[in-house]
């Protein structure tokens, strides 16, 4: 941050996939700046998880430097842990709060949709080593392993039907830059605008419908299916391709959460019954095909 910069305050932030610290720095000309140090502290994931790669997040933030997307700015990257104890990124701090209960939900949907359209328009040079999208399940399971319902599922047989849908060929689609984990916890809000989109570790080159699917799943699990549908309408109004949303992407993304379903009550802040209600409603969209019949 410059030869005269010095750290004046450090505060630990809640740990998620990475350990984070808010760092306040006094700059040489007398101003101060807030930064976030993101430390990739999970050694097991660093060794085994293809979506836990600090170089991928660093590349994503570099691609966003000149884009009209409110994302953190990357100031430094210690990808080999030469300076820090583990691989780490030094990023600008962005204001705003998670938007699980926005005061004006319609405004939030509209602004979040506009930002998502901008994300999908980000230019990615052919030489950029951005990972291609693949389901999380592929990394943890044999791709031929059948999807089965957990014993505490509120809808017996539901996930087997999801597996039948996912056995079908993927829909025809174009590929774009995607965030991959686009939801109200990562799309920060100040009541009137999206102030920042954070957590770019799983950014990829892939179907934009996956970003729609992740936001839809979270909206449906917290507010109901109708709100998830309204987000798609907002995305199209903002200039997004109407064909980007397909029930296949919704189910593919929902299946990615299945290995983590360890409780019959809640998963990641979501009510399991409400989550499965949403999944069943998406499967119902496919009932015109032979594979999706009950």
Backbone bond lengths (Angstrom), bond angles and torsions (degrees), N, CA, C in turn:
res aa  C-N    CA-C-N  psi(-1)  N-CA   C-N-CA  omega(-1)  CA-C   N-CA-C  phi
1 X - - - 1.469 - - 1.526 111.50 -
2 X 1.331 117.24 11.82 1.457 120.82 178.41 1.513 110.98 116.40
3 X 1.337 117.75 153.24 1.469 120.94 -174.67 1.517 114.38 -64.82
4 X 1.354 117.19 -24.78 1.467 118.71 -178.61 1.523 112.68 -98.53
5 X 1.327 117.63 2.22 1.469 120.37 -177.75 1.518 110.53 -71.77
6 X 1.327 115.53 146.42 1.462 119.49 177.14 1.535 109.02 -146.09
7 X 1.296 115.56 147.94 1.465 122.17 178.56 1.528 108.69 -77.87
8 X 1.334 116.37 128.82 1.464 120.26 179.39 1.518 112.87 -113.16
9 X 1.349 117.07 -15.65 1.466 119.17 -179.94 1.522 109.02 -161.72
10 X 1.318 116.40 141.92 1.466 122.79 175.65 1.520 108.81 -134.93
11 X 1.317 116.82 128.61 1.459 121.59 178.03 1.522 109.32 -129.22
12 X 1.324 116.47 132.40 1.459 120.59 176.08 1.522 109.85 -71.31
13 X 1.323 115.90 137.03 1.459 122.63 174.34 1.528 108.26 -104.88
14 X 1.336 118.05 161.92 1.469 119.07 179.13 1.527 111.50 -56.38
15 X 1.307 115.87 135.57 1.460 121.74 179.34 1.522 109.97 -81.37
16 X 1.314 115.89 134.94 1.462 121.24 173.96 1.517 106.80 -126.44
17 X 1.325 117.70 -120.94 1.466 119.11 175.04 1.518 110.50 -67.01
18 X 1.330 116.17 -28.47 1.461 121.32 177.43 1.521 109.30 -123.75
19 X 1.324 115.53 157.06 1.463 121.29 171.12 1.525 107.27 -86.52
20 X 1.325 116.87 132.06 1.462 120.41 -173.10 1.526 110.85 -127.32
21 X 1.330 114.61 143.70 1.463 121.36 173.69 1.522 109.01 -131.47
22 X 1.317 115.14 136.79 1.452 121.74 172.07 1.528 107.52 -86.87
23 X 1.313 116.78 121.29 1.465 122.41 -174.82 1.526 108.72 -118.06
24 X 1.320 116.31 120.69 1.463 120.56 176.10 1.527 108.35 -97.97
25 X 1.330 115.72 127.57 1.456 121.67 -173.87 1.527 109.69 -121.11
26 X 1.316 116.67 131.67 1.460 122.00 171.91 1.526 107.53 -87.99
27 X 1.330 116.09 123.83 1.457 121.00 -178.14 1.526 110.43 -90.01
28 X 1.306 115.75 166.54 1.455 120.52 -174.44 1.509 114.22 -61.35
29 X 1.347 118.43 -34.20 1.462 119.95 -176.58 1.519 113.43 -83.82
30 X 1.351 116.16 2.18 1.455 119.57 174.82 1.507 115.54 108.05
31 X 1.337 118.62 -13.55 1.461 120.73 178.77 1.526 109.67 -83.61
32 X 1.325 115.70 170.02 1.458 120.86 175.84 1.526 109.36 -121.86
33 X 1.297 115.80 156.03 1.456 120.47 179.32 1.516 109.28 -141.98
34 X 1.341 114.56 140.14 1.456 120.36 177.45 1.531 109.39 -94.38
35 X 1.318 115.41 134.07 1.454 122.14 178.99 1.524 108.75 -127.69
36 X 1.314 115.45 162.14 1.462 121.01 173.61 1.521 108.11 -122.58
37 X 1.334 115.30 125.23 1.463 121.13 173.66 1.524 107.43 -96.52
38 X 1.335 115.66 114.50 1.470 121.51 178.60 1.525 108.62 -101.83
39 X 1.332 116.21 115.78 1.459 121.67 -178.13 1.518 109.84 -106.98
40 X 1.318 115.59 122.32 1.464 121.33 176.81 1.524 107.92 -80.68
41 X 1.326 114.61 86.51 1.464 122.13 -166.85 1.522 114.35 -91.11
42 X 1.323 118.17 -12.23 1.465 121.18 -174.03 1.532 109.58 -86.88
43 X 1.320 116.67 98.60 1.467 121.28 -175.23 1.524 112.17 -63.04
44 X 1.318 117.12 -37.10 1.466 119.86 -179.36 1.529 110.87 -65.56
45 X 1.317 116.12 -43.01 1.460 118.81 178.89 1.522 111.56 -68.75
46 X 1.329 116.88 -37.02 1.461 119.52 176.44 1.524 111.32 -58.71
47 X 1.318 116.04 -34.55 1.465 120.62 -177.68 1.512 113.07 -81.80
48 X 1.348 117.94 -26.68 1.450 119.73 -169.00 1.522 115.57 -123.94
49 X 1.323 118.43 -24.69 1.465 121.00 -170.88 1.526 110.55 -93.76
50 X 1.328 118.71 114.23 1.461 120.41 -179.23 1.518 113.44 -69.51
51 X 1.340 117.54 -8.68 1.464 121.22 178.36 1.523 112.03 -107.40
52 X 1.326 116.24 15.83 1.472 121.35 177.76 1.522 107.22 -122.93
53 X 1.332 114.50 67.30 1.458 121.23 -172.86 1.528 108.64 -127.74
54 X 1.322 119.12 109.09 1.469 120.30 -176.89 1.521 113.21 -59.13
55 X 1.330 117.97 -30.72 1.469 119.91 178.73 1.523 111.39 -62.66
56 X 1.324 117.63 -31.70 1.464 120.61 179.26 1.526 110.65 -68.45
57 X 1.339 116.38 -42.37 1.463 118.58 177.74 1.526 110.74 -66.26
58 X 1.326 116.74 -40.68 1.461 119.71 178.40 1.524 110.77 -59.63
59 X 1.331 117.43 -42.71 1.455 121.02 178.51 1.519 111.05 -64.33
60 X 1.321 117.07 -42.91 1.463 120.08 179.51 1.526 110.95 -59.34
61 X 1.316 117.25 -45.14 1.465 119.94 -179.54 1.526 111.24 -66.65
62 X 1.319 117.55 -33.89 1.468 119.92 175.62 1.526 110.99 -65.28
63 X 1.335 117.14 -39.92 1.461 120.87 178.34 1.530 111.76 -65.54
64 X 1.310 116.61 -25.67 1.465 121.67 -177.37 1.524 112.89 -89.37
65 X 1.320 117.76 -2.59 1.464 121.36 -172.50 1.519 112.28 -53.31
66 X 1.311 118.15 -46.71 1.464 121.62 -176.93 1.524 112.92 -105.65
67 X 1.310 117.64 10.52 1.467 121.10 -178.69 1.529 110.24 -87.75
68 X 1.334 117.45 151.58 1.472 120.86 178.37 1.526 111.83 -79.77
69 X 1.312 115.42 51.42 1.458 121.92 -179.75 1.521 107.77 -121.44
70 X 1.330 119.39 126.59 1.473 120.86 -179.80 1.520 111.10 -74.59
71 X 1.308 115.94 86.43 1.461 121.87 -178.28 1.523 109.44 -123.17
72 X 1.327 117.87 159.38 1.464 119.34 176.44 1.529 111.19 -60.58
73 X 1.318 115.17 151.18 1.462 120.53 173.12 1.524 108.54 -93.65
74 X 1.310 116.80 136.23 1.459 121.20 178.65 1.525 109.43 -87.49
75 X 1.335 116.23 121.31 1.459 120.72 178.53 1.525 112.44 -98.75
76 X 1.317 117.59 -33.90 1.456 120.18 -178.74 1.517 109.31 -159.35
77 X 1.338 115.08 152.33 1.461 120.98 178.16 1.523 109.09 -135.37
78 X 1.311 116.09 127.76 1.474 122.55 175.71 1.525 106.74 -113.23
79 X 1.328 115.98 76.38 1.464 121.25 -170.08 1.522 112.53 -71.87
80 X 1.314 117.80 -25.36 1.464 121.37 -177.20 1.522 113.03 -105.66
81 X 1.326 117.46 12.42 1.471 121.45 -179.08 1.525 111.51 56.91
82 X 1.320 116.57 40.24 1.457 120.60 178.38 1.527 111.39 -78.91
83 X 1.331 117.26 -25.21 1.462 122.36 -178.84 1.520 110.93 -111.53
84 X 1.322 115.85 -46.66 1.466 120.83 -179.53 1.524 110.51 -90.47
85 X 1.311 115.59 174.50 1.466 119.78 179.48 1.517 112.35 -74.31
86 X 1.331 116.61 -23.82 1.463 123.40 178.48 1.528 107.02 -141.13
87 X 1.329 119.03 166.21 1.469 119.34 175.44 1.524 110.73 -54.66
88 X 1.331 116.02 139.87 1.462 119.55 -173.75 1.523 111.11 -150.01
89 X 1.324 114.64 153.87 1.456 122.65 175.71 1.519 108.46 -123.99
90 X 1.323 116.37 139.85 1.456 122.29 175.05 1.518 107.79 -108.70
91 X 1.332 115.69 115.67 1.462 121.75 -173.08 1.525 110.43 -125.60
92 X 1.308 115.59 160.50 1.461 119.51 172.93 1.522 109.70 -70.25
93 X 1.316 115.64 146.48 1.456 121.37 173.78 1.518 109.06 -80.02
94 X 1.326 117.20 138.50 1.463 120.03 176.38 1.522 108.54 -117.18
95 X 1.327 117.37 141.39 1.463 120.46 -178.20 1.523 111.15 -77.11
96 X 1.313 115.44 179.10 1.457 120.62 176.29 1.514 112.27 106.05
97 X 1.329 114.35 169.01 1.460 121.47 -177.52 1.520 110.18 -127.95
98 X 1.317 115.19 159.66 1.453 119.03 173.07 1.526 109.48 -59.51
99 X 1.317 116.37 148.79 1.464 120.56 -168.70 1.527 112.76 -112.43
100 X 1.321 116.87 44.53 1.450 119.44 179.77 1.528 112.12 -72.83
101 X 1.327 116.48 -21.93 1.465 119.89 177.89 1.520 109.97 -137.77
102 X 1.337 118.56 63.02 1.464 119.87 -178.49 1.527 110.88 -66.80
103 X 1.323 115.87 141.22 1.461 119.45 179.81 1.504 113.01 -64.23
104 X 1.323 117.14 -35.50 1.465 122.42 179.11 1.525 107.09 -120.03
105 X 1.318 116.07 90.00 1.462 120.65 -174.07 1.525 111.67 -64.47
106 X 1.323 117.40 -39.84 1.469 119.72 -179.88 1.521 111.20 -61.25
107 X 1.318 116.79 -42.83 1.459 120.14 178.94 1.535 110.45 -64.25
108 X 1.338 115.63 -41.11 1.459 118.57 179.17 1.525 110.97 -62.41
109 X 1.309 117.32 -44.96 1.465 120.30 179.60 1.527 110.73 -59.07
110 X 1.323 116.53 -43.55 1.464 120.35 -178.11 1.523 111.44 -65.18
111 X 1.329 116.65 -46.16 1.466 119.47 -177.55 1.536 111.23 -70.47
112 X 1.329 117.33 -39.94 1.462 119.93 178.34 1.520 111.04 -64.91
113 X 1.324 116.91 -34.82 1.467 120.74 177.25 1.522 110.85 -67.33
114 X 1.330 117.32 -41.13 1.463 120.61 178.26 1.527 110.96 -61.21
115 X 1.331 116.42 -42.72 1.465 120.03 179.55 1.521 110.04 -65.19
116 X 1.323 117.56 -38.81 1.461 119.97 -179.33 1.531 110.98 -65.35
117 X 1.328 117.30 -38.74 1.466 120.20 175.49 1.530 109.54 -60.03
118 X 1.342 116.91 -41.34 1.470 120.43 178.35 1.520 111.69 -64.82
119 X 1.319 117.65 -37.91 1.472 121.24 177.64 1.519 109.85 -61.84
120 X 1.313 116.36 -44.72 1.466 119.95 -177.50 1.527 112.51 -70.49
121 X 1.325 116.88 -11.53 1.465 120.56 177.80 1.525 112.83 -97.22
122 X 1.334 117.94 -0.68 1.468 121.26 -178.79 1.529 109.82 -63.44
123 X 1.320 115.40 132.56 1.452 121.14 -179.58 1.536 110.44 -79.09
124 X 1.316 116.04 131.96 1.465 121.68 178.44 1.525 108.25 -120.44
125 X 1.336 118.42 111.74 1.470 120.49 179.85 1.531 111.19 -59.39
126 X 1.311 117.67 145.87 1.471 120.54 179.57 1.521 113.53 -54.92
127 X 1.331 116.60 -30.35 1.465 119.54 -176.81 1.529 112.85 -81.47
128 X 1.322 117.37 -10.08 1.465 119.63 -178.42 1.527 110.13 -66.48
129 X 1.310 116.83 133.18 1.465 121.23 -177.12 1.532 110.52 -91.09
130 X 1.324 114.40 53.63 1.460 120.04 178.04 1.530 108.30 -78.75
131 X 1.334 118.07 133.04 1.469 118.62 -179.21 1.522 111.46 -65.32
132 X 1.318 116.29 149.72 1.455 121.71 174.02 1.523 108.74 -85.06
133 X 1.315 114.98 145.08 1.456 120.31 -179.95 1.529 111.29 -59.50
134 X 1.316 116.18 139.12 1.463 123.81 168.78 1.519 106.59 -150.66
135 X 1.309 119.11 145.62 1.474 120.49 178.56 1.527 111.22 -59.47
136 X 1.317 116.08 146.58 1.460 120.34 176.50 1.521 110.93 -59.50
137 X 1.323 116.50 -35.09 1.468 120.03 -177.08 1.522 111.21 -59.18
138 X 1.327 117.78 -31.06 1.464 120.27 -178.71 1.520 112.02 -62.25
139 X 1.330 115.75 -29.71 1.464 119.56 -178.30 1.524 111.70 -79.89
140 X 1.324 116.58 -25.19 1.465 119.80 -174.54 1.529 113.35 -106.40
141 X 1.331 117.71 -13.63 1.446 120.76 -174.80 1.527 110.38 -138.08
142 X 1.307 115.20 157.02 1.457 121.10 170.04 1.524 107.48 -62.16
143 X 1.322 117.20 129.81 1.461 120.70 -177.26 1.524 112.06 -60.19
144 X 1.338 117.86 -21.01 1.458 120.46 179.58 1.528 111.69 -88.50
145 X 1.328 117.38 -6.19 1.471 120.62 -179.26 1.518 109.98 -66.46
146 X 1.312 116.25 130.25 1.453 120.91 -177.52 1.528 111.24 -73.76
147 X 1.315 115.88 144.82 1.456 121.76 173.86 1.524 108.02 -78.36
148 X 1.317 116.57 129.19 1.462 120.93 178.26 1.519 109.07 -128.53
149 X 1.326 115.38 152.98 1.461 120.73 179.74 1.524 110.49 -74.34
150 X 1.329 118.00 138.02 1.470 119.87 174.15 1.522 109.50 -65.76
151 X 1.316 118.19 156.42 1.472 120.68 -175.44 1.523 113.48 -62.43
152 X 1.321 117.51 -23.10 1.456 120.71 -178.42 1.525 112.69 -99.15
153 X 1.333 116.87 12.66 1.457 119.96 179.46 1.524 110.91 -56.67
154 X 1.311 115.87 142.36 1.466 120.34 177.39 1.524 111.63 -82.53
155 X 1.332 117.08 -7.19 1.467 121.83 -178.37 1.529 108.55 -134.26
156 X 1.324 119.12 82.83 1.468 120.86 -179.19 1.530 111.79 -53.14
157 X 1.320 115.46 131.77 1.460 120.81 179.69 1.508 114.50 86.55
158 X 1.333 117.59 -8.28 1.463 120.05 -176.10 1.525 111.47 -61.44
159 X 1.327 116.89 -48.19 1.463 119.33 -172.25 1.522 111.87 -73.24
160 X 1.334 116.93 -25.37 1.455 118.94 172.72 1.527 110.33 -65.40
161 X 1.317 116.86 -37.55 1.466 121.19 176.38 1.531 111.06 -67.56
162 X 1.336 115.54 -37.50 1.470 118.70 173.93 1.529 109.39 -59.39
163 X 1.326 117.08 -44.60 1.459 120.61 178.97 1.515 112.27 -59.82
164 X 1.324 117.08 -36.40 1.462 120.07 177.86 1.526 110.96 -63.30
165 X 1.338 115.91 -41.51 1.463 119.31 178.08 1.522 110.41 -63.68
166 X 1.317 116.63 -42.80 1.457 120.28 -175.68 1.522 112.70 -73.73
167 X 1.329 117.14 -12.06 1.462 119.82 172.99 1.518 112.13 -73.95
168 X 1.314 116.11 -15.42 1.463 120.83 178.85 1.525 110.48 -76.22
169 X 1.335 117.93 157.84 1.475 119.88 176.53 1.523 110.87 -59.89
170 X 1.305 115.57 149.05 1.464 119.85 177.75 1.525 110.43 -66.09
171 X 1.329 117.05 149.94 1.466 119.94 177.13 1.533 111.10 -62.03
172 X 1.305 116.16 152.28 1.458 120.49 172.14 1.527 108.62 -62.11
173 X 1.318 116.90 132.13 1.462 119.50 -175.51 1.515 110.51 -157.27
174 X 1.323 115.08 157.29 1.457 119.74 169.61 1.520 107.63 -94.13
175 X 1.332 116.84 164.60 1.453 120.76 179.42 1.518 109.89 -117.16
176 X 1.329 115.63 146.76 1.460 122.65 -177.40 1.525 108.41 -143.12
177 X 1.298 115.14 176.41 1.460 121.75 167.30 1.525 107.29 -66.46
178 X 1.331 118.44 130.44 1.464 121.67 178.66 1.527 109.95 -131.39
179 X 1.327 115.29 151.53 1.457 121.26 176.78 1.519 110.67 -76.16
180 X 1.306 115.60 -41.69 1.463 125.07 175.72 1.542 113.41 87.61
181 X 1.339 118.43 -23.58 1.465 120.84 179.27 1.530 109.09 -134.47
182 X 1.327 114.97 51.66 1.461 122.02 -172.96 1.533 109.14 -86.65
183 X 1.325 116.02 106.40 1.465 120.97 -179.32 1.527 108.68 -154.84
184 X 1.340 118.33 170.26 1.469 120.46 -174.45 1.514 114.96 -59.92
185 X 1.321 118.95 -19.16 1.452 119.80 176.24 1.508 113.18 -75.18
186 X 1.329 116.90 -22.35 1.467 121.73 -179.59 1.518 113.22 -109.68
187 X 1.321 117.50 -7.71 1.469 121.99 -179.90 1.530 106.73 -109.65
188 X 1.336 115.60 92.08 1.463 122.17 -168.88 1.519 111.68 -75.59
189 X 1.321 115.66 154.41 1.462 122.23 -166.90 1.518 110.05 -143.14
190 X 1.344 116.78 142.70 1.466 119.86 176.08 1.523 112.64 -117.26
191 X 1.324 116.90 12.40 1.466 121.24 -179.70 1.509 113.30 104.65
192 X 1.337 116.47 -22.57 1.465 119.71 -179.74 1.519 113.24 -130.68
193 X 1.338 117.26 -25.76 1.458 119.71 -176.58 1.520 110.66 -147.87
194 X 1.323 114.85 159.54 1.462 120.48 171.77 1.521 107.18 -77.37
195 X 1.318 116.71 116.64 1.464 121.07 -175.82 1.522 112.96 -89.07
196 X 1.314 116.29 -21.41 1.457 118.64 -179.72 1.515 111.55 -174.34
197 X 1.313 114.89 148.26 1.464 121.63 171.61 1.521 106.21 -114.49
198 X 1.322 116.80 121.73 1.463 121.17 -172.81 1.527 110.62 -117.37
199 X 1.334 114.79 175.28 1.460 123.84 176.47 1.534 111.33 62.84
200 X 1.335 115.32 74.48 1.460 122.32 -177.48 1.531 112.27 -99.24
201 X 1.312 117.21 19.41 1.463 120.29 -174.75 1.521 112.98 -62.61
202 X 1.336 117.48 -29.79 1.460 119.88 -176.79 1.526 112.58 -106.79
203 X 1.324 117.33 18.43 1.464 120.03 176.22 1.523 109.39 -56.49
204 X 1.322 115.65 146.86 1.464 119.36 -173.63 1.521 109.78 -156.46
205 X 1.333 114.61 175.63 1.456 123.06 171.51 1.525 105.83 -103.34
206 X 1.334 116.84 114.78 1.454 117.81 -174.47 1.508 112.72 -172.04
207 X 1.330 117.31 -167.00 1.462 122.17 -176.82 1.527 111.64 -71.09
208 X 1.320 118.77 126.53 1.471 119.87 177.71 1.520 112.71 -60.50
209 X 1.331 116.64 -21.63 1.459 119.41 177.88 1.511 113.94 -61.91
210 X 1.338 117.75 -21.67 1.464 120.00 177.24 1.521 110.49 -69.23
211 X 1.339 117.62 -38.22 1.471 119.48 175.84 1.520 110.77 -65.48
212 X 1.320 116.64 -41.37 1.465 119.52 176.33 1.527 110.05 -62.07
213 X 1.320 115.94 -42.25 1.459 120.19 -177.56 1.523 111.70 -62.48
214 X 1.335 117.54 -43.65 1.462 119.87 -178.16 1.533 111.27 -66.10
215 X 1.328 116.85 -41.32 1.460 118.93 176.45 1.525 110.98 -66.86
216 X 1.322 117.07 -42.01 1.461 120.45 -179.87 1.531 111.35 -61.42
217 X 1.323 116.30 -44.90 1.455 119.86 -178.82 1.523 110.85 -59.10
218 X 1.330 116.35 -44.94 1.459 119.89 -179.75 1.516 112.35 -68.25
219 X 1.321 117.05 -40.95 1.461 119.63 177.91 1.524 111.07 -64.44
220 X 1.326 116.53 -43.36 1.466 119.95 -179.20 1.525 111.04 -64.67
221 X 1.333 116.76 -38.42 1.461 120.40 -177.59 1.522 112.38 -71.81
222 X 1.328 116.86 -21.15 1.465 120.27 -179.67 1.532 113.25 -105.15
223 X 1.332 116.25 -31.99 1.466 119.17 -172.95 1.525 113.90 -124.13
224 X 1.335 117.71 -13.72 1.450 120.25 -178.01 1.517 112.80 109.63
225 X 1.323 116.17 159.90 1.461 123.11 -174.80 1.526 112.44 -59.95
226 X 1.318 117.56 -36.39 1.469 119.53 -176.09 1.525 111.43 -61.82
227 X 1.335 117.27 -34.49 1.466 120.43 179.30 1.524 109.88 -70.80
228 X 1.318 117.01 -36.42 1.468 120.16 175.92 1.526 110.73 -61.63
229 X 1.321 116.74 -40.61 1.464 120.33 178.60 1.527 111.26 -67.75
230 X 1.317 116.22 -35.13 1.467 119.38 179.02 1.521 111.39 -66.31
231 X 1.323 117.33 -31.55 1.457 118.89 177.33 1.524 110.82 -64.92
232 X 1.315 117.89 -39.43 1.460 120.62 177.50 1.526 109.86 -62.44
233 X 1.327 116.93 -42.97 1.469 120.16 177.98 1.522 110.40 -60.75
234 X 1.329 117.40 -39.90 1.462 120.57 178.20 1.522 111.05 -65.89
235 X 1.309 117.09 -37.59 1.467 122.15 178.87 1.525 110.34 -62.95
236 X 1.322 116.96 -44.28 1.470 120.71 179.35 1.526 109.99 -67.01
237 X 1.326 117.33 -41.96 1.464 120.98 177.80 1.523 110.89 -59.70
238 X 1.329 117.06 -34.93 1.467 121.40 -179.20 1.525 112.78 -78.32
239 X 1.312 117.69 -3.99 1.461 120.75 178.06 1.503 115.02 112.20
240 X 1.336 117.59 2.86 1.455 120.76 178.39 1.517 111.90 -72.90
241 X 1.319 116.65 154.06 1.460 120.78 -179.60 1.530 110.55 -70.37
242 X 1.339 117.98 127.22 1.469 119.82 178.81 1.524 112.84 -58.93
243 X 1.328 116.87 -31.77 1.470 120.21 -177.17 1.523 112.99 -76.07
244 X 1.335 118.41 -6.92 1.461 120.48 -177.87 1.523 111.09 -63.30
245 X 1.325 116.29 -35.08 1.457 118.94 -179.45 1.534 109.35 -86.41
246 X 1.328 115.18 127.28 1.463 121.71 177.25 1.526 107.25 -144.14
247 X 1.337 118.60 140.34 1.469 119.08 -179.58 1.522 113.15 -57.63
248 X 1.323 117.88 -25.30 1.470 120.31 177.59 1.518 110.62 -60.03
249 X 1.339 117.91 -46.15 1.464 120.59 -179.52 1.528 110.51 -64.98
250 X 1.344 116.78 -37.90 1.464 119.65 177.38 1.523 110.74 -58.45
251 X 1.325 117.14 -44.63 1.456 120.83 -177.11 1.522 111.73 -74.10
252 X 1.337 117.13 -36.12 1.463 120.01 177.90 1.523 110.30 -62.78
253 X 1.321 116.70 -41.31 1.460 120.06 179.97 1.522 111.00 -71.77
254 X 1.323 117.36 -38.38 1.467 120.06 177.98 1.521 111.23 -63.31
255 X 1.329 117.19 -38.07 1.461 120.87 179.88 1.517 111.65 -64.81
256 X 1.334 116.93 -25.90 1.463 120.22 177.40 1.527 112.24 -63.72
257 X 1.336 116.76 -23.18 1.462 120.32 -179.86 1.515 112.13 -87.16
258 X 1.327 117.60 -14.41 1.458 120.28 -173.07 1.528 113.53 -59.38
259 X 1.358 120.54 -42.57 1.471 118.51 -179.99 1.526 113.51 -60.84
260 X 1.334 116.94 -22.20 1.455 119.42 -178.87 1.516 113.87 -92.48
261 X 1.335 117.82 1.17 1.459 120.03 179.09 1.519 109.07 -76.43
262 X 1.316 116.11 99.86 1.461 121.00 -174.82 1.518 111.95 -115.38
263 X 1.324 117.39 1.29 1.454 120.45 -176.99 1.516 109.74 -140.53
264 X 1.324 117.24 142.27 1.464 119.31 176.07 1.511 113.58 -78.42
265 X 1.333 116.99 -2.63 1.468 119.59 -174.75 1.517 111.66 -101.93
266 X 1.327 116.75 -61.93 1.457 119.07 -175.67 1.525 109.83 -139.40
267 X 1.334 114.62 152.51 1.464 120.09 175.10 1.516 107.73 -140.23
268 X 1.329 116.39 115.45 1.456 119.99 178.05 1.515 113.24 58.50
269 X 1.322 117.39 34.55 1.455 120.28 179.96 1.517 113.13 85.29
270 X 1.329 117.32 1.03 1.453 120.25 -178.57 1.523 110.21 -102.97
271 X 1.307 116.83 142.31 1.440 121.60 171.34 1.525 108.09 -74.13
272 X 1.338 116.91 125.18 1.459 120.48 -173.96 1.525 111.79 -61.77
273 X 1.332 117.02 -42.83 1.454 119.11 -179.57 1.530 111.25 -62.11
274 X 1.333 116.82 -41.43 1.462 119.98 179.10 1.520 110.79 -67.12
275 X 1.331 117.04 -38.25 1.455 121.92 176.41 1.526 110.45 -60.36
276 X 1.340 116.49 -47.01 1.457 119.21 -178.62 1.529 112.05 -72.87
277 X 1.314 117.75 -28.80 1.465 119.99 172.04 1.525 110.28 -57.64
278 X 1.323 114.88 -44.78 1.466 119.77 179.46 1.521 110.67 -63.74
279 X 1.325 116.96 -46.43 1.468 119.98 -179.52 1.525 110.00 -60.40
280 X 1.322 117.30 -42.81 1.467 119.90 179.74 1.526 111.10 -63.17
281 X 1.333 117.43 -36.95 1.462 119.57 179.03 1.519 111.32 -66.65
282 X 1.343 117.06 -32.39 1.465 120.03 177.29 1.528 110.19 -72.50
283 X 1.338 116.66 -41.55 1.461 119.62 176.43 1.527 110.04 -58.37
284 X 1.336 116.46 -37.18 1.464 120.25 -179.38 1.527 111.77 -61.19
285 X 1.343 117.09 -27.74 1.466 119.45 176.83 1.519 111.62 -64.65
286 X 1.317 116.91 -21.54 1.462 121.80 -176.35 1.523 112.06 -96.71
287 X 1.321 118.74 7.37 1.442 120.46 -172.85 1.523 113.88 -67.24
288 X 1.314 116.58 -12.79 1.452 118.45 176.12 1.518 113.10 -72.24
289 X 1.357 116.67 -12.24 1.457 120.26 178.78 1.510 109.53 -98.06
290 X 1.289 117.02 154.59 1.462 121.81 -175.91 1.516 111.97 -63.17
291 X 1.353 117.60 -35.03 1.457 120.30 -173.27 1.514 113.13 -72.46
292 X 1.343 118.28 -22.38 1.467 119.15 -172.33 1.524 113.08 -95.94
293 X 1.308 118.51 3.06 1.454 118.24 -179.36 1.521 110.47 -69.50
294 X 1.281 116.53 149.02 1.466 121.45 -175.41 1.524 110.45 -67.47
